[in-house]
Amino acid sequence: MIPHQPYSRRDFLQTSLGALAVSTAVPAFGQAPVKLRAAVIGHTGFGDYGNGLDQAAAQHPAIQLVAVADADPAGLQRAKVRLNVPNAYEDYRLMLEKEKPDLVVICPRHTGQHHAMALAALRAGAHICVERPFTTTLVEADEILAVAQAAKRRVAVNYQLRLQPSVQWLLKQAKAGAFGRLVEMQAFGKGGQRAGGEDLAIFAISQFDIMRAFAGDVLFCSATVMTDDRDMVVADARIPADNIGPVAGTALTSEFYFERGIRGTFVTRSTAARTVKKPVDRWSMNIRFMNEVFRINTDLPCELFILKNGEWKSTGRSDEWALTPGAPVVESTPNLLVDSAAPVVVDVVAAIQESREPVVSGTDGVKALEMVMAVYQSTLQEKRIHFPLKTRTHPLAP
């Protein structure tokens, strides 16, 4: 049996991410390494700085962080000190004009700001790395990708779960056929007060990205969204504290079908307990192959478990989850959020240098967002929704 492979913080930052190849620009003899000039956009009090992208960019050896922008003066000064950057701007448009960065890291969690920030950065000639969720509507996302394509700029989205060492290990093994054919994927939300629409938009979207990494594009979706004990209606829509666009519902069940009959499901309910005894039972996904079943803890640290079948007894059979032999095990540290964002920054830098798409690209961001929108379309229209979605506006928009 292959022993567990514990990852220290240094291991995490230096990991090759399984099959993911990363590189830095190789200078000519006697020359200093060429660094990307990067800038950060945050907005204290309105999405802040998200899930560690800003600090991950500041730590990357191939990045020279030249400026930060934040419309809140006090938050701007804190960010300038935290990131140790020479220049600070209250207006990100002015920053883009003056600094002309190669890469812009768009950090606010309030998704409603992403569209304007992304377009401004792309039109200033920069590549972009955007916090999740990507945008509030497919219309916005489509425009960002069109502008990026015309400008030949790269777009990366912070669905960092796909790039965690345990997930990359499982993807690599699955691609090699180590566990037989993929059969089914089950995703479970966090539940609690964010169950329903918030769970769907904020947390499930990363799980949807993982589903696509294993199974490819979605063919169609069927879903039911409930508000308490009745079917959801458009009038139930609300804007949550993190402005990610309209959400609705307190519980939902959704089914996605991929090629070769592969099914993926996502379930979230407000009655689901958020505090449990076993870490393996938290926000998670089950990935079922013909020969093995795995559970990905989609919280941080992102751990990988395998289902061990127990013996049959008079009381039944007791199955248990155990850490997967051979899979990386990442240590929990105070910097885990930043460390978990680091692979996204590492990859977008490599993508720029190698003239390729990031592993989690803008296109991936759009397709995961499509899965969110399909859930609402299916429940409101009471029918199966096929992909790609023809309606690109938000189903809950007035």
N, C-alpha and C positions, 0 to 999 in steps of 0.2 A: 504494500500500500504506500502511495506517495504521501509524505508528510505534509502538514500544513506549511504554508510559506508566509510567515508574518512579515508585514511591510512596515518599516519605520517611516517617519515623515520624509527623510531623505530618499528612501526607496520610492515613495509615492511620487515625489517630484521628478525623480529621474527615470521612472518606469517607461519602458518602450510601448506600453499599452498593448501588449500582445502583438498582433500582426500589424498594428499601426506604426508606420514608419514616419519618424520626425527627423528634421535636419535643421542645421543653421547654415547661414551663408558662409562659404569658405573663401577667405580673402586670398589675394595673390601674395606671394612671398614678400615679407617685409611690411605689409599693409595691416592696419588695424581692422578688426571685424566690422562689417557694415551692420549698423543697427537700424531697426525700424523706428521712426519717430512716431510716437503714439500720444494720444490725448484721451482723457476720461470725461464723460458727461454724467453727472449725478444730479439729484434734486432733493436736498434735505427737506424732509417733511412731506414730500410728494413722491414716494417711491424710494427715496434715499439712494443707496448704492448696491442694492440687490444682494446677490449671493456670492460676493467675494471676487468678482471679475476684476475690479479696480486694483486690488492688492496683488492678485495673481499676475496682472500685467506689469505691475511695478517690480515684481521679483524676477521677471523673465530676463535672462542674460542677453537676449537678442533685441530687447526693446529699450529705447531711450524715452522715458516718459517726460514729455515737455510741458504739459499743461493739464489743468482740470477746470471744468466749468460747473457752476452750481448757482442757481438763481437766488438761493438763500445766503446772505453775506456771512453769517456765523458758521453755517455748515461748510461754506466754501473755504474759510480759513482753517477749519478743522481738517478738511480733506487735503488741503495743501501741505499741512504738516504731516498728516498720516502717510501720504504718498511721497513726500519729499520731492515735490516738483517745483521748478523755478517760477512758473507763471500760473496765475489764477484769474478766471473771468466769471462775471455774473451772467454774461450772455454767451451761450455756446456758439452762436453764429459768428460773433466777433472773434472768438477763439479760433474757429475754423479758418476764418479769413486771414488772421494774423499768423497763425502757427503752421498752417498747411500740413497737417500730420499725414503720415502714411496709413495709420490705423487709428480708428476711433472706437473706444469701448463704451457702449451705451448701457448704463447700469440701472436706471430706475425700475422698480417693480411695477409702478403705475404704467401699464401697457399703453394707455392712451397717448403718452408722450413719444412712443417709439417711432411712429410713422414720420412725424416732422423731423425728429432728430436724425433718423436714418437717411432720409432724403437729403437733408442739409449736408451730412457728412459725405455721402456718395457724390453729390454735386460739387463738393470741394475737392474731390479726387481721392478720398480715403476709402480703404477697405473698412468693414465694420464687424464688430462682435457684439451681439445684442442679448440682453437678459431675457429670460423666458417670463411669460408667454411672448411670442414674437410680436404680434400685433393684436388689435381688438377685432379686426374683420379681415376676411380674405381679400377684399378689395384693396385694403391698405398693403397687405403682404404682396399681392400681385404687382402693385406699382413699384414697391421697393425692389423686387426681383427684376422687373423690366428695366429700371434705371441702372441697377447694378450690372446687368448683362450688357447694356449699351455702353457703360463706362468701363467694362472689363474689370470690375472690382469684385472681391470676394465677400461673401456674407456668411457669418457663423452665428449660431444660436446656442445659448447656454443650456442645452439639455445635457448637463454634465453627467447624468447617470449612465448614459450609454458608453462614456469614455472611462468609467471606473474600472480598475484592474480586474475585479471579479467578473464584471459583465463582459469585458473584452476577452477574458479567458474562456468563458462559456461560449461566446460567439465563435471563437477560433476552434474550439473542440467540436461544436455543432457543425460547423462548415466542413470539418474533416470527417464527419459521419460517425463520431465516437459514440453517440447515444441512439443511433437509429433515426428514423424519420420524425420530424416535428409534427405533433398531433394537435396540441391545444395550448393556449395561453390564457391565464386568469389573472386579472389585476384587481386589487382591493384598495379602496380609498382610505383616507385617514379617519373619516367619519367625524363625530362630534359636531361642534358648531359650524364647521365649514363643509359639512356633508352636502351632497347635491351639487349645485352649480359651481360653487367655489372649489370644491374638491376636483370637479371635472376640469375647470380651466387652469388651476394652479398646479395641481399635483398629477392628475391622470395624464396630462399632456406629455409629461416625461415618460410615463409608462407606455403611452401610445407610440412614442418614438422608439422605445425598445422593441415593442411588437413589430414595428416595421423593419427594424434591424434584423430580426429573426425571420420574418415571413414575407417581406416585400410590401408592395402596395395593396391597399384595401380594395375589394371589389364592391361590397355593399354593407350597409349597416341597418340594424333594427334596434329601436330603443324605446324605453318608457321612462318618463320623468314624472315624479309625483311631488306635489306640495302637500305635506301631511298625508291625509288619506284620500286625496282626489288627484285627478290628472292635472298636470301643470297647464297653465294658460299664459299667454303673452303678458297679461296684466300682472302676473306674479314677478315680472322682471324687476331687478334692483341692481344698483351699483354698489359693490362691496367696498370695504375700507381701502383695500388695495385696488385702485381703479383699473380693472382689467377688462372693462366693458360690462354689459349687462349679463347677469346670471339669474338662474331661477331653479326652484325645486329644493326639496329637503332629502330626497332619495332618488336614485335612478339605477336602472339596469340596462346595459347596452351590449349588443353582440356585433362583432365585426367578422366578416368572412374574407379570407385571403385565398390565393390560388392553392390548388391541391387539397381543397376542403379543410384547410386550417382555420380554426375558429379562435377568436380572441374576445374576452369579455371584460367588462369593467363594472363594478358594483360599489355603490356608496350609500350609506344610510345614516341619518342623524342619531339613531339609537345605538350605533356601533360604538363599543367602548374604545377610548383612545389610550387608556392606561391598562396594560396587560402585564402578566407575570413574565412571559417568555419573550425575549427580543425578537424571536423568529416570527411572532404573530403580529408584528407591527405592519404599517403601510408596506405592502409587498406585492409580488407577482409570483405565480406558479408557472413554470415552463415545462410542459409535459412532452417527452419524447417517447418513442416506442419502448425504449429499454430503461429509461431513467426519468425521474421527476425531480426538478430543482425548484427551489424558492429563492428569489432575489429579495433581500431586504432593501426596498427602494428609498429608505431613509439613509442617513449618514451615521456611521460608516456603512458603505454598501457591501453587505456580506452575502455570501452564497451558501445555501444549504442544500443537502441532498436527502431524499426520503429513504429511510431505512425501514424495510418491512420487518415487523416482529413475527414471532411464532404464533400460530393458532393455539388458543387455549379455550377452556370451557366458557370463559367470559368474553371470548372474541379475540381478535388480533390487535396488538398494539403496535402502531407504526410511529416512528420518531424521526424528527428532523435533526440532522447532524451537519456540522461544517464540512464542506466538500473537500475531500483529500486532493491535494495538488493545486487547489485554487488559492489565489492570493488572499491574505487576511490583513486588512489595513487597520493599523492602530488608531484608536480615537485620541485626538490631540486638541488643544484649544484652538489650533489653526486649521481644523479639519474642513471648515467651509471654504476657506481660501485654497487649501490644498486640493479640494475636490473640483474647484473651478480651474485649477492650473492646467490640466490636460486639454481643456477647451482652448486656452490661450496658446499653449504649446502647439496645438494642431493648426490653429488659424495662422500662426506665424509660419509654420512649415508649408501650409497651403499657398500662402503668398509667395514664398521663396521658390516653391516648386511649380507654380502656375497650375494648381489643381484645385478642385473643390474641397472645402473642409469636410471632415467626416460627418459632422452634424451641420449641414449647410442651410442656407436660406430656404432651399427647396424642401428639405426635411422639416424646417420650421412651418412651412405652409401646409405640408401634408399631415402633420400632427394636428395643426389647427383645424384642418378640414374634418378630422375625426370628431373634434369637439362640436363643430357646427352641425355635423350630420346627426349627432344625438338629438339636438333640439329640432332639427328639420323632421326627423323620423317621428318623434313623439307628437309634434304639432300637426303633421300631415297624416299620421296614423298609417304609415306605410314604410316599406323598405326604400332606403335611399342609396342610389348608385354613385360610384366615384368615377372620375373627378366630379365634384359638385358643380352643378350649373348655376345655382344661386350663390353669389359671392358676398352678399350683404349679410348682416347679422340677423338670424331668425327672430331674435327678441327685440330688435330695434323698433321704435314706434313708427 
